[in-house]
Amino acid sequence: MILTVTPNPAVDHTIHFDEPLQTGVVHRTDDAVFTAGGKGINVAKYVSALDADTTATGFLGGHFGTFVRGRLDDDGVPSDFVTIDANTRLNTTVLAEDGEYKLNHNGPQICAADVDELVETVQANEPDTLLVGGSLPPGMSLSAVDRLARAGDWRTAVDMGGESLSNLEADYFVCKPNRSELAAATGRAVESDDDAIAAAEALQNRGFEYVLASLGADGALLVTDDEVLSAPAADVEVVDTVGAGDAILSGFLAAREHGTSNADALRMGILTAARVVGVAGTRVPHLEDVLTNETRIDVTTVRRR
Ligand SMILES: O=P(O)(O)OC[C@@]1(O)O[C@H](CO)[C@@H](O)[C@@H]1O
């Protein structure tokens, strides 16, 4: 079972305007979507739709916490959250004619007892794979992530900011940096494909079994002890990119749970992301047929290591 930990869940508010944003103007629209979000929660939603056994945990509180719980229940995603006093955050994505604006709140204050309860909740769920996804709320330190990774006999995936990746100390199964996180984690400029490969290899050498790097329109890389694999992005219409990285990781984790090869897992990540970018916000698109989809994604071996 894949247990996802979202230390800092969110109600994702995605609002769309057919005009560029301007200061001093009241922009009005009918087009707004509210979903249960946060990186770990998105992974739970997507891997569940990919037919992998999953449960979502993390911290939830207040009215927004109730909303997130309710949405997961409606979607049939099992959850086992730690309840906190403070309100879960609201994150807004504005899709305007002049671009995609992401406005994220830092989240509610967490205390040591909340973290202890989270560790106990994770242990009680006995996952095979643990994923810790997204930012840490105020009061939760990075050492708590290492503690979660070491609290039982599971493999741990992480999807966190680049600086966090470079400061983790436990053993990790996979991390999923994007381009800027690769740069922040390694202190290298990541502009070209070669830069991305070199940075992903450098990160893998630091002790991650797999580095799955999401490169937006340039697709994704998978670096293992033995090889570097590359896959292009699918050629699809993009509504917004929110959740695309979560989708790549979800496809990869679900495929690994189903026992596929590395190349097929990378392909499934790309195909899952191709569906997710086609819907607004972090709504769950139709994913049941992703494995059997006709779309050709050619995974290439960049080099053997
Ligand atoms: O502030 P964080 O935790 O880094 O990111 C949170 C977030 O922006 O990431 C998800 C998309 O990946 C959204 O569902 C969510 O609002």
The ligand as an SDF file (V2000), in Angstrom:
LIG
                    3D

 16 16  0  0  0  0  0  0  0  0999 V2000
    3.1190   24.7300   -1.0120 O   0  0  0  0  0  0  0  0  0  0  0  0
    3.5080   23.3450   -1.4690 P   0  0  0  0  0  0  0  0  0  0  0  0
    3.1840   22.3160   -0.4190 O   0  0  0  0  0  0  0  0  0  0  0  0
    4.9060   23.2560   -1.9730 O   0  0  0  0  0  0  0  0  0  0  0  0
    2.6230   23.0070   -2.7430 O   0  0  0  0  0  0  0  0  0  0  0  0
    1.2430   22.8680   -2.5930 C   0  0  0  0  0  0  0  0  0  0  0  0
    0.5760   22.8460   -3.9420 C   0  0  0  0  0  0  0  0  0  0  0  0
    0.7630   24.0570   -4.6640 O   0  0  0  0  0  0  0  0  0  0  0  0
    1.1340   21.8020   -4.7220 O   0  0  0  0  0  0  0  0  0  0  0  0
    0.1130   21.0590   -5.3430 C   0  0  0  0  0  0  0  0  0  0  0  0
    0.4470   20.8730   -6.7910 C   0  0  0  0  0  0  0  0  0  0  0  0
    1.6510   20.1980   -6.9380 O   0  0  0  0  0  0  0  0  0  0  0  0
   -1.1820   21.7750   -5.0650 C   0  0  0  0  0  0  0  0  0  0  0  0
   -2.2190   20.8570   -4.9110 O   0  0  0  0  0  0  0  0  0  0  0  0
   -0.9070   22.5340   -3.8030 C   0  0  0  0  0  0  0  0  0  0  0  0
   -1.6940   23.6710   -3.5950 O   0  0  0  0  0  0  0  0  0  0  0  0
  1  2  2  0
  2  3  1  0
  2  4  1  0
  2  5  1  0
  5  6  1  0
  6  7  1  0
  7  8  1  0
  7  9  1  0
  7 15  1  0
  9 10  1  0
 10 11  1  0
 10 13  1  0
 11 12  1  0
 13 14  1  0
 13 15  1  0
 15 16  1  0
M  END
$$$$
